[in-house]
Amino acid sequence: MINDPIESLPNTSVITIRRLKSIGINTFWDFINYFPSRYEDYSLISPINKLQEGEIVTVTGKITNGQYVVTRNGTRMQKFKLEDSTGTVELTWFNQPYLLTLFKPGIVLSVAGLVRRFGNKYSIEPYEYEIGVPGKHTGRLIPIYSEKRGLSSKLMREKIHNILNQLDHDRDQLGKELYPKEILAFNKLTDEKSAYQNIHFPDSQDALNKSKQRLAFDELFTIQLTSALIKKEWEKQTVGHRFNVGTDLNSSLQLFINHLPFKLTVSQQKVWKEIENDLTKTKPMNRFLQGEVGSGKTVVAALACYLAYLNGYQSLIMAPTEILVQQHYQTLTNLFKDSPVKIGLQTGSQKICPVKTGQISNCDIVVGTHALISQKFNLKKIGFVVIDEQHRFGVAQRAKLKEKGMSPHVLTMTATPIPRTVALTLHGELDLSMIDEMPVGRLPIKTYLVPQQKRTAGYQWIKRQIKEQTVQAFIICPLIEESETETLQSVKAVTKEYEYLKSRVFPQLKLGLVHGKLKSKEKDTVMNDFKNRKYDILLATPVVEVGIDVPNATIMIIEGAERYGLAQMHQLRGRIGRGNKQSYCFLFTSNNDSDVSERLKYFAVTREGRLLAEKDLSIRGPGQIYGKMQHGYANLKIASFTDYALIKQTRSAAEYFINHYSLDKFPVLKERIEGRKIEEVGRD
């Protein structure tokens, strides 16, 4: 029942079904987990003779008559008289003539709305109504849903009310408790059935608060328990190829480190020791490495690759885009240029193989996209795997590696600024490391919030810098609509700006254009051309926030800066400042709101991504922190990453469950956990 497809909803049109599916509602379970965004209080039920001007009330009575009225200025109104045992009140709607057919004299109608007074007469400006007594739309706290794809709150209430009534008769679906009694009692949780009933149709504010607490607990507990179970499974595994770090190998490693063209930072050294310690264990390493753009994560990963090589094993390095793969290949080629280590590259469009056999699987390090683990070459010697910018790597890819008979050490890396609470919650199965300092000599990027009146002067300054310093610039245009994929409207906007800047502002310079609607090969071509200095300025949407390294780019303009989360802007800013020249980031906005200005000024003076992510989490919420590349982080429906107490509480509860109970004895919870694992596979 609870997993029935929404096609089985009674009295629901094909168009409505299609719209529901477009917002991710495919089953009854999905529907009852589409939570209200807010509530309206229509719980004050009043007899007509007790109405007071300015109150928002619910009244119930019989329709006595209705009429269609057109005013002198052409306004079309539908007026009705509503009568109860104490008096009569007028109801007025605008431009809804169908109501005259719906509200026949004699029917019982409940109306919630604002009481107005004209002389001695009262009228109600209706907000909601329902035929019959109050229940779903009036006379209580009423849920208001995010109205997407033309799906009204009224329609959503009708359908959810119907589903909850059906589930009420199917106690195995929503009546069987998820948790042991000890967890329920210790955490003072209301039962799940009441929680779902009261999140959608709360009996009181107190009942609503308890339901929010329970469902937020469920959400975070499920994440924490899934991570804990995965970690427990991994701990049972034995690594396929155990690494040794004897005296000779350690000497070779140290020699390699000493010959690097730079000195490792203290933070890099600390993280390397954590990784090296993991690699010598019989349990496979599962470590999550976070570090600023340009902080030297790839160098640390290269040390682990070299240790694998010294032990006679291969390494696999995977990244989500071809251009990022090529950058890793170039970095590793430079690092290992004086060593016998053979590095191969394999993407959908390119193959580089330095070994005589021509077999990419015979290389010591293979760099490629995630399609690598689907390839048919022999990977039996793989001892170490690096995953870059694929945050939820785990379930699907590890299953594929295991199918190939491997249980390698795995290092997942990201430059995305992630608040610690988010990392601990979403990556609880992984050991966390952080590189929190930049290489010596790296010049900090100077960031300025540019007033609208100084835009023209800013363009002139950029023009001089490009000509006199022979540097390059990014101009980033925001997505016009919040979306995981760029809209045609967004592409038109960036294309229009490109044409304007090319013809009116920078006619003597060479401009390139890149956006998410381009095919991957076209996008990579433009980015590579920019890197090879065929363009002076690259105009782009935020598709460049991950993956392009252009040392000669020292200037960035972020248009519509108020539209971005601080963490995403930090990602964008990380595209410059990669060389030895001073770099500049300019924030352009036409929004003069004081809160916006304060937030952007904070960004201008703050250089640490973690602090920016924490700030954005506190003032904007997780849904707006991350850009398109990191949208998976914002998938909480009712819980919050800022609720530190609940995160700690659910982690303790998950640990207690693991230590005292078997999941097999809790079938409903087991089904939820398995469903979450499938969800992770889908996202991978």
MOKANOR-V723737 format. One record per helix or strand of 2 or more residues. SS is the DSSP state (H for helix, E for strand). FROM is the first residue (numbers start at 1). TO is the last residue. If there is no record, write none. Layout:
ss;from;to
SS;FROM;TO
SS;FROM;TO
//
This chain:
ss;from;to
H;6;8
H;14;22
H;28;32
E;38;41
H;48;50
E;56;70
E;76;84
E;87;94
H;99;102
E;108;118
E;121;131
E;141;144
H;153;168
H;171;174
H;181;186
H;192;200
H;205;236
H;247;258
H;266;279
E;286;291
H;297;310
E;314;319
H;322;335
E;343;346
E;351;352
H;360;362
E;365;368
H;370;374
E;382;388
H;395;403
E;409;414
H;420;426
E;431;435
E;446;450
H;452;469
E;472;476
H;488;505
E;511;514
H;520;531
E;537;540
H;542;545
E;553;558
H;561;563
H;566;573
E;584;588
H;594;605
H;609;620
H;622;624
H;628;634
H;644;660
H;663;665
H;667;683
//
